Amino acid sequence: MKKISILKNLTTLLISLCFSIGSITAQITIKSSDLPSKNDTVRLSTGLNVDFIDYTETGENFTWDFSGLFPIKQTVDTFLNYLNTPFGFLFWGTANIAKHQPTAIPVPGLSISNIYDYYKNSGSSYKYVGYIAMLNGIPLPLKYSSPDVLYKFPLNYTNSDSSSSGTSIGITNLGYFQIQRHRKNIVDGWGTLITPYGSFEVLRVKSQVTEFDSIYIDSLNTGIPINRNYTEYKWLGKNMKEPLLEVVSSYFGVVATYIDSARNTLIGIDKHKTPNTTVRVYPNPSKGNFYLSFDKLPAGKLALKIFSTGGKTVFSKDFPSGSKTMFFSINNTKLKPGNYFLNIRWQNHLTIKKLMIMR
């Protein structure tokens, strides 16, 4: 009788262990409730060092290790009831949440600011439906005639979909705007994502986006056509509201943003020492020409990447073994006045240096 009891207990334990292991490795499903609603806030970091990680790799029960990302700046996304935004009533029936976009769009001859993006989160999909911006002090509503479908629910591994979206508007005495976008989504992986914020079970969504933007400015009698092709890689977790990690690869470089905790050591971090080696960048600030030097000859080849404070790669170069001092001119690097980060890697060492270019 005692043996039967022991066998039952062992059987129960084995079954529990099997279910526990299965729950750890099983793929998740993303639903509408896992995406944002009004009053949600999400803190995001922009990270460097993504170029040294193969972010294209994917698969079943895959582990993506982005723990080496180096955060350089943070933002906080706050989602609002769309009616609580200026002129949000113009999106009546098409949106239910909005997010302020603080970054102004640089357009010659125009002042564009105070941008709000509008979304529709429903049981079947999560869509981007347009935005409103202040154009020379005048509200400019750009409501998509067909929304950009970011996700369809429930979101599971191997799901795929596509959408075509766009809008156009003409403003008397100012100009004409047009956006045409085609998106193709596929859930191409599931598994575990590791970032500086932690480890999470995720689905990976890959989006191929083709976009044509056209801006015509009456005062300049000039049209500015812009063709863009880019790829978005997004890792989604349960109840995280936004991608735990998003990597965008385009003509302008690779930018990685990820959900993070508050950090007070972002811009200005100067990791200048690695084992047995000190790295110097001088003069700093510089008017364009500068040197990169090591007090001891580093072993192996050097890989240098210079990033803007937005995380974009603006210059890269590899150096052969035996390089100890390197000279850079403003003509070669084409760096404009501003702040930059130098990502210097050799063998298993990584150093981040800050550089200021002055006028």
Secondary structure, 3 states (H helix, E strand, C coil): CHHHHHHHHHHHHHHHHHHHHHHHHCCCCECHHHCCCCCCEEEEEEEECHHHCCCCCCCCCEEEECCCCEEEEEEEEEEEEHHHCCCHHHHCCCCCEEEEECCCEEECCEEEEEEEEEEEECCCEEEEEEEEEEECCEEEEEEEEEEEEEEECCECCCCEEEEEEEEEEEECCCEEEEEEEEEEEEEEEEEEEEECCEEEEEEEEEEEEEEEEEEEEHHHCEEEEEEEEEEEEEEECCCCCCCCEEEEEECCEEEEEEECCCCCCCCCCCECEECCEEEEEECCCECCCEEEEECCCCCCCEEEEEEECCCCEEEEEEECCCCCEEEECHHHHCCCCEEEEEEEEECCEEEEEEEEECC
